[in-house]
Amino acid sequence: MELLGQRWMLRVVWELAPGPLGFLELRRRMDNCSSSMLSVRLQALQGAGVIVKRADKAYELSTAGIELVRALEPLWAWATDHLDPDATVGE
């Protein structure tokens, strides 16, 4: 939980859920996440066995990562149903 609670971790996992992405495409999808921060997060997720780096250098979810996404899907569904997308943190 400590690992997944760090900023950008779940976002990386969620962006990789549909399929593999190269670093530049993943970085483009990550809005304000810097390249150096993304590199650190990718290394940590690889070390935890959540993602793998393929031979073509694209990143994808491991079997454990796919299981994690399945476990998180109800949370994302709840957030989609209950949270105002225009609200800002602290309101």
Biopython code that builds the backbone (N, CA, C, O; Angstrom):
import numpy as np
from Bio.PDB.StructureBuilder import StructureBuilder

atoms = [
    (1, "MET", "N", (0.829, -1.188, 0.000)),
    (1, "MET", "CA", (0.000, 0.000, 0.000)),
    (1, "MET", "C", (0.873, 1.252, 0.000)),
    (1, "MET", "O", (0.521, 2.257, -0.617)),
    (2, "GLU", "N", (2.018, 1.190, 0.696)),
    (2, "GLU", "CA", (2.912, 2.342, 0.708)),
    (2, "GLU", "C", (3.369, 2.686, -0.698)),
    (2, "GLU", "O", (3.391, 3.857, -1.078)),
    (3, "LEU", "N", (3.731, 1.682, -1.463)),
    (3, "LEU", "CA", (4.187, 1.900, -2.835)),
    (3, "LEU", "C", (3.079, 2.522, -3.677)),
    (3, "LEU", "O", (3.307, 3.511, -4.373)),
    (4, "LEU", "N", (1.898, 1.956, -3.616)),
    (4, "LEU", "CA", (0.802, 2.430, -4.458)),
    (4, "LEU", "C", (0.269, 3.782, -4.017)),
    (4, "LEU", "O", (-0.368, 4.478, -4.808)),
    (5, "GLY", "N", (0.516, 4.168, -2.776)),
    (5, "GLY", "CA", (0.067, 5.452, -2.281)),
    (5, "GLY", "C", (0.942, 6.615, -2.722)),
    (5, "GLY", "O", (0.569, 7.774, -2.542)),
    (6, "GLN", "N", (2.091, 6.320, -3.293)),
    (6, "GLN", "CA", (2.970, 7.385, -3.755)),
    (6, "GLN", "C", (2.393, 8.048, -5.007)),
    (6, "GLN", "O", (1.758, 7.401, -5.839)),
    (7, "ARG", "N", (2.628, 9.335, -5.111)),
    (7, "ARG", "CA", (2.099, 10.097, -6.234)),
    (7, "ARG", "C", (2.511, 9.466, -7.568)),
    (7, "ARG", "O", (3.663, 9.070, -7.749)),
    (8, "TRP", "N", (1.590, 9.382, -8.462)),
    (8, "TRP", "CA", (1.721, 8.898, -9.845)),
    (8, "TRP", "C", (1.713, 7.381, -9.986)),
    (8, "TRP", "O", (1.568, 6.895, -11.108)),
    (9, "MET", "N", (1.860, 6.613, -8.926)),
    (9, "MET", "CA", (1.945, 5.158, -9.056)),
    (9, "MET", "C", (0.682, 4.566, -9.678)),
    (9, "MET", "O", (0.757, 3.839, -10.668)),
    (10, "LEU", "N", (-0.459, 4.872, -9.105)),
    (10, "LEU", "CA", (-1.698, 4.299, -9.642)),
    (10, "LEU", "C", (-1.999, 4.837, -11.027)),
    (10, "LEU", "O", (-2.589, 4.134, -11.847)),
    (11, "ARG", "N", (-1.609, 6.056, -11.299)),
    (11, "ARG", "CA", (-1.833, 6.617, -12.632)),
    (11, "ARG", "C", (-1.046, 5.839, -13.682)),
    (11, "ARG", "O", (-1.566, 5.554, -14.760)),
    (12, "VAL", "N", (0.199, 5.494, -13.377)),
    (12, "VAL", "CA", (1.007, 4.685, -14.301)),
    (12, "VAL", "C", (0.311, 3.352, -14.550)),
    (12, "VAL", "O", (0.167, 2.924, -15.695)),
    (13, "VAL", "N", (-0.114, 2.707, -13.485)),
    (13, "VAL", "CA", (-0.787, 1.413, -13.611)),
    (13, "VAL", "C", (-2.033, 1.559, -14.477)),
    (13, "VAL", "O", (-2.264, 0.754, -15.380)),
    (14, "TRP", "N", (-2.829, 2.578, -14.204)),
    (14, "TRP", "CA", (-4.072, 2.773, -14.957)),
    (14, "TRP", "C", (-3.807, 3.053, -16.433)),
    (14, "TRP", "O", (-4.534, 2.552, -17.291)),
    (15, "GLU", "N", (-2.786, 3.837, -16.745)),
    (15, "GLU", "CA", (-2.457, 4.135, -18.144)),
    (15, "GLU", "C", (-1.984, 2.894, -18.887)),
    (15, "GLU", "O", (-2.174, 2.784, -20.098)),
    (16, "LEU", "N", (-1.372, 1.962, -18.172)),
    (16, "LEU", "CA", (-0.889, 0.729, -18.807)),
    (16, "LEU", "C", (-1.961, -0.356, -18.875)),
    (16, "LEU", "O", (-1.764, -1.381, -19.528)),
    (17, "ALA", "N", (-3.076, -0.141, -18.214)),
    (17, "ALA", "CA", (-4.130, -1.167, -18.190)),
    (17, "ALA", "C", (-4.614, -1.567, -19.578)),
    (17, "ALA", "O", (-4.808, -2.759, -19.814)),
    (18, "PRO", "N", (-4.821, -0.637, -20.511)),
    (18, "PRO", "CA", (-5.297, -1.057, -21.840)),
    (18, "PRO", "C", (-4.255, -1.808, -22.675)),
    (18, "PRO", "O", (-4.607, -2.558, -23.584)),
    (19, "GLY", "N", (-2.976, -1.602, -22.363)),
    (19, "GLY", "CA", (-1.940, -2.285, -23.126)),
    (19, "GLY", "C", (-0.606, -1.583, -23.004)),
    (19, "GLY", "O", (-0.509, -0.529, -22.376)),
    (20, "PRO", "N", (0.429, -2.163, -23.603)),
    (20, "PRO", "CA", (1.788, -1.635, -23.481)),
    (20, "PRO", "C", (1.925, -0.230, -24.061)),
    (20, "PRO", "O", (1.242, 0.146, -25.014)),
    (21, "LEU", "N", (2.834, 0.533, -23.451)),
    (21, "LEU", "CA", (3.162, 1.874, -23.930)),
    (21, "LEU", "C", (4.659, 2.100, -23.807)),
    (21, "LEU", "O", (5.297, 1.639, -22.860)),
    (22, "GLY", "N", (5.204, 2.812, -24.770)),
    (22, "GLY", "CA", (6.587, 3.252, -24.663)),
    (22, "GLY", "C", (6.688, 4.419, -23.693)),
    (22, "GLY", "O", (5.679, 5.016, -23.317)),
    (23, "PHE", "N", (7.905, 4.737, -23.293)),
    (23, "PHE", "CA", (8.119, 5.793, -22.307)),
    (23, "PHE", "C", (7.540, 7.122, -22.772)),
    (23, "PHE", "O", (6.841, 7.787, -22.007)),
    (24, "LEU", "N", (7.815, 7.521, -24.009)),
    (24, "LEU", "CA", (7.363, 8.835, -24.481)),
    (24, "LEU", "C", (5.842, 8.934, -24.532)),
    (24, "LEU", "O", (5.283, 9.969, -24.169)),
    (25, "GLU", "N", (5.171, 7.891, -24.971)),
    (25, "GLU", "CA", (3.703, 7.918, -24.998)),
    (25, "GLU", "C", (3.142, 7.923, -23.580)),
    (25, "GLU", "O", (2.181, 8.638, -23.297)),
    (26, "LEU", "N", (3.725, 7.147, -22.705)),
    (26, "LEU", "CA", (3.280, 7.136, -21.313)),
    (26, "LEU", "C", (3.493, 8.522, -20.698)),
    (26, "LEU", "O", (2.615, 9.033, -20.003)),
    (27, "ARG", "N", (4.627, 9.114, -20.945)),
    (27, "ARG", "CA", (4.924, 10.463, -20.426)),
    (27, "ARG", "C", (3.906, 11.474, -20.954)),
    (27, "ARG", "O", (3.457, 12.336, -20.198)),
    (28, "ARG", "N", (3.539, 11.391, -22.209)),
    (28, "ARG", "CA", (2.564, 12.299, -22.803)),
    (28, "ARG", "C", (1.211, 12.190, -22.100)),
    (28, "ARG", "O", (0.524, 13.192, -21.898)),
    (29, "ARG", "N", (0.840, 10.976, -21.734)),
    (29, "ARG", "CA", (-0.451, 10.746, -21.079)),
    (29, "ARG", "C", (-0.456, 11.139, -19.607)),
    (29, "ARG", "O", (-1.519, 11.236, -18.995)),
    (30, "MET", "N", (0.710, 11.361, -19.042)),
    (30, "MET", "CA", (0.832, 11.603, -17.600)),
    (30, "MET", "C", (0.781, 13.076, -17.219)),
    (30, "MET", "O", (1.167, 13.433, -16.106)),
    (31, "ASP", "N", (0.320, 13.924, -18.102)),
    (31, "ASP", "CA", (0.127, 15.346, -17.805)),
    (31, "ASP", "C", (1.369, 15.992, -17.207)),
    (31, "ASP", "O", (2.359, 16.194, -17.909)),
    (32, "ASN", "N", (1.330, 16.316, -15.929)),
    (32, "ASN", "CA", (2.377, 17.105, -15.284)),
    (32, "ASN", "C", (3.481, 16.275, -14.620)),
    (32, "ASN", "O", (4.286, 16.825, -13.868)),
    (33, "CYS", "N", (3.534, 15.011, -14.872)),
    (33, "CYS", "CA", (4.581, 14.173, -14.288)),
    (33, "CYS", "C", (5.870, 14.365, -15.099)),
    (33, "CYS", "O", (5.875, 14.190, -16.317)),
    (34, "SER", "N", (6.948, 14.720, -14.420)),
    (34, "SER", "CA", (8.210, 14.935, -15.122)),
    (34, "SER", "C", (8.787, 13.603, -15.610)),
    (34, "SER", "O", (8.426, 12.535, -15.115)),
    (35, "SER", "N", (9.673, 13.688, -16.571)),
    (35, "SER", "CA", (10.329, 12.482, -17.097)),
    (35, "SER", "C", (11.124, 11.774, -16.010)),
    (35, "SER", "O", (11.112, 10.546, -15.928)),
    (36, "SER", "N", (11.812, 12.541, -15.181)),
    (36, "SER", "CA", (12.611, 11.914, -14.124)),
    (36, "SER", "C", (11.724, 11.224, -13.094)),
    (36, "SER", "O", (12.055, 10.133, -12.631)),
    (37, "MET", "N", (10.607, 11.841, -12.731)),
    (37, "MET", "CA", (9.679, 11.215, -11.782)),
    (37, "MET", "C", (9.077, 9.957, -12.389)),
    (37, "MET", "O", (8.958, 8.935, -11.712)),
    (38, "LEU", "N", (8.698, 10.024, -13.661)),
    (38, "LEU", "CA", (8.138, 8.845, -14.320)),
    (38, "LEU", "C", (9.155, 7.713, -14.328)),
    (38, "LEU", "O", (8.794, 6.562, -14.083)),
    (39, "SER", "N", (10.400, 8.013, -14.602)),
    (39, "SER", "CA", (11.449, 6.980, -14.592)),
    (39, "SER", "C", (11.561, 6.322, -13.217)),
    (39, "SER", "O", (11.668, 5.100, -13.114)),
    (40, "VAL", "N", (11.537, 7.146, -12.156)),
    (40, "VAL", "CA", (11.614, 6.614, -10.793)),
    (40, "VAL", "C", (10.417, 5.715, -10.508)),
    (40, "VAL", "O", (10.572, 4.635, -9.938)),
    (41, "ARG", "N", (9.215, 6.158, -10.906)),
    (41, "ARG", "CA", (8.010, 5.372, -10.651)),
    (41, "ARG", "C", (8.027, 4.062, -11.435)),
    (41, "ARG", "O", (7.641, 3.019, -10.907)),
    (42, "LEU", "N", (8.466, 4.109, -12.674)),
    (42, "LEU", "CA", (8.543, 2.889, -13.482)),
    (42, "LEU", "C", (9.520, 1.892, -12.871)),
    (42, "LEU", "O", (9.236, 0.695, -12.830)),
    (43, "GLN", "N", (10.656, 2.367, -12.401)),
    (43, "GLN", "CA", (11.633, 1.481, -11.772)),
    (43, "GLN", "C", (11.058, 0.839, -10.514)),
    (43, "GLN", "O", (11.257, -0.351, -10.270)),
    (44, "ALA", "N", (10.347, 1.631, -9.719)),
    (44, "ALA", "CA", (9.765, 1.096, -8.483)),
    (44, "ALA", "C", (8.696, 0.056, -8.792)),
    (44, "ALA", "O", (8.630, -0.982, -8.134)),
    (45, "LEU", "N", (7.862, 0.326, -9.787)),
    (45, "LEU", "CA", (6.814, -0.637, -10.156)),
    (45, "LEU", "C", (7.404, -1.905, -10.753)),
    (45, "LEU", "O", (6.867, -2.995, -10.552)),
    (46, "GLN", "N", (8.506, -1.774, -11.487)),
    (46, "GLN", "CA", (9.197, -2.964, -11.987)),
    (46, "GLN", "C", (9.772, -3.766, -10.825)),
    (46, "GLN", "O", (9.644, -4.989, -10.783)),
    (47, "GLY", "N", (10.402, -3.077, -9.890)),
    (47, "GLY", "CA", (10.986, -3.751, -8.729)),
    (47, "GLY", "C", (9.951, -4.487, -7.895)),
    (47, "GLY", "O", (10.243, -5.515, -7.284)),
    (48, "ALA", "N", (8.737, -3.947, -7.876)),
    (48, "ALA", "CA", (7.652, -4.580, -7.115)),
    (48, "ALA", "C", (6.951, -5.671, -7.910)),
    (48, "ALA", "O", (6.080, -6.362, -7.381)),
    (49, "GLY", "N", (7.322, -5.830, -9.176)),
    (49, "GLY", "CA", (6.717, -6.867, -10.001)),
    (49, "GLY", "C", (5.352, -6.509, -10.566)),
    (49, "GLY", "O", (4.609, -7.392, -10.997)),
    (50, "VAL", "N", (5.011, -5.217, -10.570)),
    (50, "VAL", "CA", (3.705, -4.785, -11.076)),
    (50, "VAL", "C", (3.739, -4.560, -12.588)),
    (50, "VAL", "O", (2.750, -4.803, -13.280)),
    (51, "ILE", "N", (4.873, -4.099, -13.090)),
    (51, "ILE", "CA", (5.034, -3.901, -14.531)),
    (51, "ILE", "C", (6.323, -4.562, -14.993)),
    (51, "ILE", "O", (7.204, -4.873, -14.191)),
    (52, "VAL", "N", (6.415, -4.768, -16.291)),
    (52, "VAL", "CA", (7.628, -5.295, -16.903)),
    (52, "VAL", "C", (7.980, -4.426, -18.102)),
    (52, "VAL", "O", (7.120, -3.793, -18.714)),
    (53, "LYS", "N", (9.266, -4.414, -18.416)),
    (53, "LYS", "CA", (9.751, -3.711, -19.604)),
    (53, "LYS", "C", (10.041, -4.752, -20.666)),
    (53, "LYS", "O", (10.856, -5.652, -20.468)),
    (54, "ARG", "N", (9.371, -4.619, -21.785)),
    (54, "ARG", "CA", (9.502, -5.597, -22.867)),
    (54, "ARG", "C", (10.789, -5.385, -23.655)),
    (54, "ARG", "O", (11.478, -4.382, -23.471)),
    (55, "ALA", "N", (11.107, -6.319, -24.521)),
    (55, "ALA", "CA", (12.309, -6.234, -25.351)),
    (55, "ALA", "C", (12.281, -5.002, -26.251)),
    (55, "ALA", "O", (13.328, -4.438, -26.569)),
    (56, "ASP", "N", (11.068, -4.580, -26.665)),
    (56, "ASP", "CA", (10.956, -3.379, -27.513)),
    (56, "ASP", "C", (10.941, -2.097, -26.680)),
    (56, "ASP", "O", (10.680, -1.014, -27.203)),
    (57, "LYS", "N", (11.223, -2.226, -25.387)),
    (57, "LYS", "CA", (11.318, -1.131, -24.425)),
    (57, "LYS", "C", (9.979, -0.522, -24.028)),
    (57, "LYS", "O", (9.948, 0.493, -23.332)),
    (58, "ALA", "N", (8.890, -1.113, -24.451)),
    (58, "ALA", "CA", (7.570, -0.682, -23.995)),
    (58, "ALA", "C", (7.327, -1.279, -22.614)),
    (58, "ALA", "O", (7.883, -2.321, -22.267)),
    (59, "TYR", "N", (6.495, -0.609, -21.842)),
    (59, "TYR", "CA", (6.129, -1.085, -20.515)),
    (59, "TYR", "C", (4.744, -1.703, -20.574)),
    (59, "TYR", "O", (3.865, -1.228, -21.293)),
    (60, "GLU", "N", (4.561, -2.778, -19.800)),
    (60, "GLU", "CA", (3.244, -3.400, -19.716)),
    (60, "GLU", "C", (3.043, -3.963, -18.314)),
    (60, "GLU", "O", (3.991, -4.168, -17.557)),
    (61, "LEU", "N", (1.787, -4.202, -18.001)),
    (61, "LEU", "CA", (1.470, -4.789, -16.706)),
    (61, "LEU", "C", (1.913, -6.244, -16.675)),
    (61, "LEU", "O", (1.791, -6.967, -17.664)),
    (62, "SER", "N", (2.424, -6.656, -15.534)),
    (62, "SER", "CA", (2.717, -8.070, -15.300)),
    (62, "SER", "C", (1.405, -8.750, -14.917)),
    (62, "SER", "O", (0.361, -8.102, -14.844)),
    (63, "THR", "N", (1.464, -10.035, -14.678)),
    (63, "THR", "CA", (0.275, -10.745, -14.194)),
    (63, "THR", "C", (-0.219, -10.123, -12.890)),
    (63, "THR", "O", (-1.422, -9.949, -12.694)),
    (64, "ALA", "N", (0.717, -9.789, -12.002)),
    (64, "ALA", "CA", (0.337, -9.138, -10.743)),
    (64, "ALA", "C", (-0.289, -7.769, -11.003)),
    (64, "ALA", "O", (-1.236, -7.383, -10.318)),
    (65, "GLY", "N", (0.227, -7.038, -11.976)),
    (65, "GLY", "CA", (-0.330, -5.740, -12.324)),
    (65, "GLY", "C", (-1.741, -5.838, -12.866)),
    (65, "GLY", "O", (-2.591, -5.001, -12.560)),
    (66, "ILE", "N", (-1.993, -6.860, -13.668)),
    (66, "ILE", "CA", (-3.346, -7.088, -14.194)),
    (66, "ILE", "C", (-4.299, -7.406, -13.045)),
    (66, "ILE", "O", (-5.428, -6.917, -13.018)),
    (67, "GLU", "N", (-3.847, -8.218, -12.104)),
    (67, "GLU", "CA", (-4.671, -8.526, -10.921)),
    (67, "GLU", "C", (-4.941, -7.270, -10.100)),
    (67, "GLU", "O", (-6.039, -7.097, -9.570)),
    (68, "LEU", "N", (-3.951, -6.402, -9.994)),
    (68, "LEU", "CA", (-4.123, -5.144, -9.271)),
    (68, "LEU", "C", (-5.198, -4.281, -9.932)),
    (68, "LEU", "O", (-6.059, -3.732, -9.244)),
    (69, "VAL", "N", (-5.155, -4.158, -11.245)),
    (69, "VAL", "CA", (-6.163, -3.371, -11.958)),
    (69, "VAL", "C", (-7.547, -3.951, -11.720)),
    (69, "VAL", "O", (-8.497, -3.204, -11.486)),
    (70, "ARG", "N", (-7.675, -5.261, -11.776)),
    (70, "ARG", "CA", (-8.975, -5.892, -11.515)),
    (70, "ARG", "C", (-9.474, -5.567, -10.112)),
    (70, "ARG", "O", (-10.667, -5.342, -9.907)),
    (71, "ALA", "N", (-8.556, -5.543, -9.145)),
    (71, "ALA", "CA", (-8.941, -5.234, -7.776)),
    (71, "ALA", "C", (-9.344, -3.763, -7.621)),
    (71, "ALA", "O", (-10.180, -3.435, -6.780)),
    (72, "LEU", "N", (-8.758, -2.887, -8.421)),
    (72, "LEU", "CA", (-9.033, -1.450, -8.320)),
    (72, "LEU", "C", (-10.233, -0.989, -9.138)),
    (72, "LEU", "O", (-10.751, 0.104, -8.908)),
    (73, "GLU", "N", (-10.678, -1.798, -10.082)),
    (73, "GLU", "CA", (-11.784, -1.381, -10.952)),
    (73, "GLU", "C", (-13.035, -0.944, -10.179)),
    (73, "GLU", "O", (-13.650, 0.050, -10.567)),
    (74, "PRO", "N", (-13.440, -1.630, -9.112)),
    (74, "PRO", "CA", (-14.606, -1.137, -8.363)),
    (74, "PRO", "C", (-14.382, 0.251, -7.746)),
    (74, "PRO", "O", (-15.315, 1.050, -7.668)),
    (75, "LEU", "N", (-13.171, 0.533, -7.316)),
    (75, "LEU", "CA", (-12.866, 1.853, -6.772)),
    (75, "LEU", "C", (-12.998, 2.927, -7.843)),
    (75, "LEU", "O", (-13.578, 3.984, -7.595)),
    (76, "TRP", "N", (-12.467, 2.665, -9.025)),
    (76, "TRP", "CA", (-12.586, 3.627, -10.122)),
    (76, "TRP", "C", (-14.048, 3.798, -10.535)),
    (76, "TRP", "O", (-14.479, 4.909, -10.844)),
    (77, "ALA", "N", (-14.798, 2.726, -10.540)),
    (77, "ALA", "CA", (-16.225, 2.823, -10.874)),
    (77, "ALA", "C", (-16.952, 3.687, -9.848)),
    (77, "ALA", "O", (-17.778, 4.523, -10.213)),
    (78, "TRP", "N", (-16.649, 3.491, -8.573)),
    (78, "TRP", "CA", (-17.268, 4.298, -7.537)),
    (78, "TRP", "C", (-16.918, 5.774, -7.724)),
    (78, "TRP", "O", (-17.787, 6.641, -7.631)),
    (79, "ALA", "N", (-15.639, 6.055, -7.988)),
    (79, "ALA", "CA", (-15.204, 7.442, -8.175)),
    (79, "ALA", "C", (-15.899, 8.078, -9.372)),
    (79, "ALA", "O", (-16.295, 9.242, -9.312)),
    (80, "THR", "N", (-16.048, 7.336, -10.441)),
    (80, "THR", "CA", (-16.726, 7.850, -11.631)),
    (80, "THR", "C", (-18.176, 8.195, -11.314)),
    (80, "THR", "O", (-18.697, 9.198, -11.803)),
    (81, "ASP", "N", (-18.820, 7.383, -10.510)),
    (81, "ASP", "CA", (-20.226, 7.599, -10.168)),
    (81, "ASP", "C", (-20.449, 8.696, -9.138)),
    (81, "ASP", "O", (-21.503, 9.332, -9.134)),
    (82, "HIS", "N", (-19.462, 8.930, -8.253)),
    (82, "HIS", "CA", (-19.718, 9.780, -7.095)),
    (82, "HIS", "C", (-18.913, 11.069, -7.007)),
    (82, "HIS", "O", (-19.279, 11.957, -6.238)),
    (83, "LEU", "N", (-17.864, 11.198, -7.742)),
    (83, "LEU", "CA", (-17.026, 12.377, -7.594)),
    (83, "LEU", "C", (-17.253, 13.365, -8.726)),
    (83, "LEU", "O", (-17.418, 12.972, -9.881)),
    (84, "ASP", "N", (-17.261, 14.635, -8.393)),
    (84, "ASP", "CA", (-17.447, 15.716, -9.355)),
    (84, "ASP", "C", (-16.123, 15.948, -10.073)),
    (84, "ASP", "O", (-15.145, 16.319, -9.424)),
    (85, "PRO", "N", (-16.052, 15.744, -11.391)),
    (85, "PRO", "CA", (-14.783, 15.914, -12.111)),
    (85, "PRO", "C", (-14.293, 17.351, -12.111)),
    (85, "PRO", "O", (-13.116, 17.592, -12.381)),
    (86, "ASP", "N", (-15.167, 18.322, -11.813)),
    (86, "ASP", "CA", (-14.764, 19.723, -11.805)),
    (86, "ASP", "C", (-14.325, 20.204, -10.423)),
    (86, "ASP", "O", (-13.834, 21.323, -10.276)),
    (87, "ALA", "N", (-14.502, 19.360, -9.421)),
    (87, "ALA", "CA", (-14.099, 19.744, -8.060)),
    (87, "ALA", "C", (-12.591, 19.706, -7.922)),
    (87, "ALA", "O", (-11.922, 18.895, -8.562)),
    (88, "THR", "N", (-12.063, 20.573, -7.097)),
    (88, "THR", "CA", (-10.631, 20.564, -6.831)),
    (88, "THR", "C", (-10.412, 20.038, -5.424)),
    (88, "THR", "O", (-11.311, 20.084, -4.584)),
    (89, "VAL", "N", (-9.218, 19.541, -5.178)),
    (89, "VAL", "CA", (-8.885, 18.984, -3.875)),
    (89, "VAL", "C", (-8.995, 20.080, -2.828)),
    (89, "VAL", "O", (-8.529, 21.199, -3.039)),
    (90, "GLY", "N", (-9.606, 19.757, -1.711)),
    (90, "GLY", "CA", (-9.722, 20.701, -0.618)),
    (90, "GLY", "C", (-11.027, 21.474, -0.602)),
    (90, "GLY", "O", (-11.250, 22.284, 0.298)),
    (91, "GLU", "N", (-11.884, 21.245, -1.566)),
    (91, "GLU", "CA", (-13.174, 21.948, -1.571)),
    (91, "GLU", "C", (-14.139, 21.301, -0.630)),
    (91, "GLU", "O", (-15.275, 21.756, -0.503)),
]
sb = StructureBuilder()
sb.init_structure("model")
sb.init_model(0)
sb.init_chain("A")
sb.init_seg("    ")
for serial, (resi, resn, name, xyz) in enumerate(atoms, 1):
    if name == "N":
        sb.init_residue(resn, " ", resi, " ")
    sb.init_atom(name, np.array(xyz, "f"), 0.0, 1.0, " ", f" {name:<3s}", serial, name[0])
structure = sb.get_structure()
